Amino acid sequence: MHEVEWVKTIVAPSIEERLQQKDANLSLRVGYKLPYAYEICAYENDEACQIRPMPYETDLLVVENLGEEKWIPRVVIEAKGNGEINTHPAIAYSHKAATHRQVHPYLRYGILLGYRKHYPLPGRLFRHGTQFDFMISWVKHEPTEKELEDTFDVLIKEVDASRTMERIIYDSRKRSRDHYTVLQKELKVWGKREKTL
């Protein structure tokens, strides 16, 4: 199955319905080109007057709709539907995550691998996907109910993490801000697959 078709026909519909049930302000965008940088082409006096966005296409983007046409990008999901990922794409996607965060510092970023059969997440992804906040694999193209629940749970937690990071970053000078003394980005793993010989 072609990756774009997999994302549009299976992944997005499976996830979006659950997102909408949990929070009506959340929705998905497939193939959205999200800026990772802005180039300033000219200035008028001391103000930038010609600004050109430089976008990367994302496979799936979870957005929070604020009403009127305003929205905030919350979570990017890179999707690989053929079950394989080698070192180069792991490095490239990780780099994309870092560059997207230069423009959207609260953005959460992860990868979804489909059709992994009985194989677990590959070691090269742990080693080279240093900018990923989450990694998920499905045994087939169609997720099992358990895989779908796990994916949804991760996405909701990532949306919450994005909202928290946004508050921490942009409310840091407000007197009424929340005061934190510890921040830990916890590592969790689950869904252990049995080895097959």
Protein Blocks (a to p, Z undefined) as FASTA:
>chain_A
ZZklmmmmmmmmmmmmmmmmmomkbccdehiacdfbdcdfbdehjacfbdcddddddfbd
cdddebjhiacdfbdcdddfkopacfklmmmmmmmmmmmmmmmmmbccddddehkljacc
dfklmmmmmmbcbdcddfblbdcfklmmmmmmmmmmmmmmmmmmmmmmmmmmpmkbccdf
bdcdddddehiacddZZ
